[in-house]
Amino acid sequence: MSFFALKGVKLLEETITQVKENLDNPEIQISRVLPTMFDPVTNVSKDVEQMIRDYFKEKVFQTKIHINVKLEEAHSNQQTIFQYDPNSKGANQYWKLTEEILNHGN
């Protein structure tokens, strides 16, 4: 959740447009957006989240994944968060995401 992430989304949309035009694939699109690395303490995270929600509207998951040390530790140990620390805040947020997907479709 940074302004560089917004720039990345813009580049992704440009790439999708090119694929649609150059590869004749009009079906390709961004289906959902997951806010990650959210830091509730910073205004930047809050501002970027609001911009993403304003732009993508209902495509943005309600669940957001906060910055979490346990997630980074799991990654550096080449484990899923569910293997590394299944009771962590990060694991709980990914379970919440899973429930959101299952309850509302993709």
C-alpha positions in Angstrom: 0.0 0.0 0.0 2.3 2.7 -1.3 2.2 5.1 -4.1 4.7 3.0 -6.1 2.0 0.2 -5.9 -0.4 2.6 -7.6 2.1 3.2 -10.3 2.4 -0.6 -10.7 -1.3 -1.0 -11.0 -1.3 1.7 -13.8 1.4 -0.2 -15.6 -0.5 -3.5 -15.2 -3.6 -1.9 -16.7 -1.5 -0.6 -19.7 -0.1 -4.1 -20.2 -3.6 -5.6 -20.1 -4.7 -3.1 -22.7 -1.7 -4.1 -24.9 -2.5 -7.8 -24.6 -6.1 -7.2 -25.5 -5.1 -5.2 -28.6 -2.0 -7.1 -29.8 -2.9 -10.6 -28.9 -6.6 -10.2 -29.7 -7.7 -11.3 -26.2 -10.6 -9.1 -25.2 -11.5 -11.3 -22.2 -8.4 -10.5 -20.1 -9.1 -8.2 -17.2 -8.3 -7.5 -13.5 -10.9 -9.5 -11.7 -10.2 -8.6 -8.0 -7.7 -6.5 -6.1 -6.2 -7.5 -2.7 -4.7 -4.7 -0.6 -1.5 -6.1 0.9 1.3 -4.7 3.1 -1.3 -2.4 4.7 0.0 -0.4 7.7 -3.0 1.1 9.6 -0.7 3.5 11.3 0.3 5.4 8.2 -1.7 7.9 6.3 -0.1 6.7 3.1 -1.6 3.2 3.4 -5.0 4.7 4.2 -4.8 7.1 1.3 -3.7 4.5 -1.2 -6.4 2.1 0.0 -9.0 4.7 -0.5 -7.7 5.5 -4.0 -7.8 1.9 -4.9 -11.3 1.4 -3.5 -12.5 4.6 -5.4 -11.0 3.4 -8.7 -11.7 -0.4 -8.6 -14.9 -0.1 -6.5 -16.5 -3.6 -5.9 -13.4 -5.4 -7.3 -11.5 -4.7 -4.1 -11.7 -7.4 -1.5 -12.9 -6.1 1.9 -10.1 -8.2 3.5 -6.7 -6.5 3.6 -3.4 -8.0 4.5 -1.5 -6.0 7.0 2.3 -5.7 7.2 3.2 -8.6 9.5 6.5 -9.9 10.7 5.3 -13.5 10.8 4.4 -13.4 7.1 7.9 -12.2 6.3 9.4 -14.8 8.6 7.3 -17.6 7.0 8.5 -16.5 3.5 12.1 -16.4 4.5 11.7 -19.9 6.0 10.1 -21.1 2.8 6.9 -22.0 4.5 3.3 -20.9 4.3 2.0 -18.8 7.1 -0.2 -21.7 8.0 2.9 -23.9 8.5 5.0 -21.3 10.2 2.5 -19.7 12.6 -1.1 -20.7 11.9 -2.4 -18.5 14.8 -0.7 -15.3 13.6 -2.5 -12.2 12.5 -1.3 -12.8 9.0 -2.7 -16.3 8.9 -6.0 -15.1 10.3 -6.2 -12.4 7.6 -5.6 -15.0 4.8 -8.3 -17.2 6.4 -10.6 -14.2 6.3 -9.7 -13.7 2.6 -10.5 -17.4 1.9 -13.9 -17.1 3.5 -14.6 -13.9 1.5 -13.8 -15.7 -1.7 -15.8 -18.7 -0.8 -18.8 -16.7 0.3 -18.9 -14.2 -2.5 -17.2 -15.9 -5.4 -14.0 -14.7 -7.0 
